[in-house]
Amino acid sequence: MAFERGPEDAAARIDAHLAALEDPGADTTLAGHAREVLEAVMELHGTGLNRLLERVATEGGDALLERLAEDPAIRPLLLLHGLHPLSTAERLEEALGGLRSSGLDAVLDSVAGETARIRLRAVEGAEGVTAHWIRRRVEDAVLDAAPELEGAELVGWAEVPAGTVLVAPPTREGS
């Protein structure tokens, strides 16, 4: 059975229904049963996926496992069940490397609890770009790569107000 709307839509619908279970007006008994069903389904899927990945690693090798982890329909399942072959740090470093094409040179400083600490080393071609845009790009990359985290902290950027517009430094000819 294929996702007609896509895995991202399914994840958004799950989040919406989980939020509805927490609504103060929700039937607490029914909400409790719904959570129990969800936990049982998650356990069943997690166990099956774990067994599948063990077989893939044994019979198909790490290269196949890495290709599967890149599939947009499989990746969220692996992340949800803690089965992704790359560590959180490896996924973050890969995602931050992907920001270089947009002129952002960011590196992982550390992961502390539920927060990734990211150090911006350089912003190239950023004339007219706001500090808010840079924060959003980094935060989006972090949360896409590691949805188990709650956020990202830009180390050394707390002092830059969100509305600040960055301007390119003057060239030697223009100075």
Order of alpha helices (4+ residues) and beta strands (2+ residues): alpha-alpha-alpha-alpha-alpha-beta-beta-alpha-beta
